[in-house]
Amino acid sequence: MKTTYLDGDLKEEVYMEIPEGLDGVPEGHCLKLIKALYGLRQAGQQWYHKLRGVMKDFGMRRIPSDPHSFIVTRQAKGEWKLLIVPVYVDDLFPFGDKILTDEFKKYIPNYFKTSTPCDTHYLLSIRITRS
């Protein structure tokens, strides 16, 4: 994902001082944030909350034993298909049936800016091989 923590919607009021170089704001005023910023304590939490909603809309549910992994089973072409999406900070690693992974890769950019997917060889010190 790109600009992950900037995608979180703030639930509480957060204000910041005027940064240097920003003109046009009257003296003594401050800025009210609508979206999270990097370095904001609740930025990660708010992004994850938004991600959970997006995943739920796709039909996914959190895996009870690992709340940072999502799963969905769906019928496609007369067969049951499985998709699992573990989340590590701002990286999503969809794996499972090709039909569902392709569908997910088309779905997620509607909500978040994504980078070009690449073949993962290591994830959390786990070596990944395909056969």
C-alpha positions in Angstrom: 0.0 0.0 0.0 1.1 3.6 -0.6 0.4 6.5 1.9 -1.3 4.0 4.2 -1.5 6.1 7.3 -2.9 9.1 5.4 -6.0 7.1 4.5 -7.3 6.8 8.1 -10.3 9.0 8.9 -10.0 10.6 12.3 -12.9 10.0 14.8 -11.7 12.7 17.3 -10.7 16.3 16.9 -7.0 16.8 16.4 -5.4 20.1 15.9 -1.9 21.0 14.8 0.3 24.1 14.8 0.8 25.9 11.5 3.9 24.4 9.8 6.6 26.7 8.7 6.2 27.9 5.1 2.4 27.7 5.1 1.1 31.2 4.4 -2.5 32.5 4.5 -3.4 31.3 8.0 -4.2 34.2 10.4 -1.9 34.6 13.4 -3.0 32.7 16.4 -4.9 30.1 14.5 -4.2 26.4 14.1 -5.3 23.6 11.7 -7.9 21.0 12.3 -7.0 17.6 10.8 -9.6 15.6 8.9 -7.3 12.8 7.9 -4.5 11.1 9.8 -0.8 12.1 9.3 2.4 10.1 9.6 3.6 10.3 13.2 0.1 10.8 14.6 -0.5 8.2 17.4 -3.8 7.0 16.1 -2.9 6.9 12.4 -2.2 3.2 12.3 -5.3 2.3 14.3 -7.6 4.5 12.1 -6.2 3.0 8.9 -6.7 -0.5 10.2 -10.2 0.4 11.1 -10.9 1.6 7.6 -9.2 -1.5 6.1 -11.4 -3.8 8.2 -14.5 -2.1 6.7 -13.1 -2.5 3.2 -12.3 -6.1 3.7 -15.8 -6.8 5.2 -17.4 -5.2 2.2 -15.4 -7.6 0.0 -17.0 -10.4 2.1 -13.9 -11.2 4.2 -13.9 -11.9 7.9 -11.0 -11.8 10.4 -9.5 -15.0 11.4 -10.2 -15.4 15.1 -6.7 -16.7 16.0 -5.0 -14.0 14.0 -7.0 -10.7 13.8 -4.6 -9.3 11.2 -5.5 -11.9 8.7 -8.7 -12.1 6.7 -10.4 -15.0 4.9 -13.2 -15.5 2.5 -14.7 -18.5 0.8 -16.8 -18.0 -2.3 -18.3 -20.1 -5.1 -16.9 -19.4 -8.5 -17.4 -21.5 -11.6 -19.3 -24.1 -9.5 -16.5 -24.7 -7.0 -15.7 -23.2 -3.6 -12.7 -21.0 -3.7 -10.6 -19.7 -0.8 -8.7 -16.4 -0.4 -6.5 -15.5 2.7 -5.1 -12.0 3.1 -2.5 -11.5 5.9 -1.7 -7.9 6.8 1.7 -6.8 8.1 1.8 -3.1 8.9 0.9 -1.7 5.4 1.5 -4.8 3.3 -1.3 -7.1 2.2 -0.3 -10.6 0.9 -3.4 -12.1 -0.9 -3.0 -15.8 -1.6 -5.4 -18.5 -2.5 -7.4 -19.3 -5.6 -6.3 -17.2 -8.7 -9.9 -16.2 -9.4 -10.3 -14.6 -6.0 -6.8 -13.1 -5.8 -7.3 -11.4 -9.2 -10.7 -10.1 -8.1 -9.2 -8.8 -4.9 -6.3 -7.1 -6.7 -8.9 -5.3 -8.9 -11.1 -4.4 -5.8 -8.5 -3.0 -3.3 -7.3 0.0 -5.5 -10.8 1.4 -5.4 -10.2 2.2 -1.7 -6.4 2.6 -1.3 -3.4 3.6 -3.4 -1.4 0.5 -4.1 2.0 -0.3 -5.5 2.7 -2.8 -8.2 2.5 -6.3 -6.7 5.6 -8.4 -6.8 6.5 -11.9 -6.0 7.2 -12.3 -2.3 10.1 -14.5 -1.4 10.3 -13.7 2.3 7.6 -12.6 4.8 8.4 -12.2 8.5 11.4 -14.5 8.2 9.3 -17.2 6.4 10.7 -18.3 3.0 8.0 -18.5 0.4 8.3 -20.9 -2.6 5.7 -21.8 -5.2 5.2 -25.0 -6.9 
